[in-house]
Amino acid sequence: MTSIDDRQLTALILDKKTQRKAFESAVRQYSEQLYWQVRRIVLTHEDANDILQNAFLKAWSSLDSFHGDAKLLTWLSRIAINEALDFTRRQKNKPTLSTDEESMGVARTLMADKYFDADETEAQLQEAIARLPDVQRTVFQLRYYDEMKYSDISHILGTSEGALKASYHIAVKKITEFFKHFD
């Protein structure tokens, strides 16, 4: 199947006769976008790949619960982002470095990652984003990088649009403050 719009793909996924091929098409069509949503949360290529694979497995096994009320991409994003957030929560609960020590090394870690192809400023931005609480970080990333509408983010995170707008505004202020320390 070639790239088709979300509504057509949803209809094909809801039809048991075309479900498997349509899901395979959805995986091909949305993998890169979902990968970057996850990657910005977990930061490393290997973790993002593992989480995305788990998200697609979870989506496949949960297809009976998908009724097409939300966009297919929104539904898949919700699964992938929740997998990524669960992963980061599990990582935080592991007895390793403190959260402050972990976020201090984000820029350095990214610059050493062979899959990271941006400059020092982007690495510093990622460090600032890593310091945000989970919800603020996720809202910022979905708005800033994916240019996602608040209504779609609301479906993904199960939060009101007003709360999301407030989270985004606070995140921007915190990131701005972070960069003021470099002037």
Secondary structure, DSSP 4 states (H G I P E B T S, - for coil): -----HHHHHHHHHSTTTHHHHHHHHHHHHHHHHHHHHHHHH--HHHHHHHHHHHHHHHHHTGGG--SSS-HHHHHHHHHHHHHHHHHHHHHHSSSS-HHHHHHTHHHHHHH-TT----HHHHHHHHHHHTS-HHHHHHHHHHHTT---HHHHHHHHT--HHHHHHHHHHHHHHHHHHHHTT-
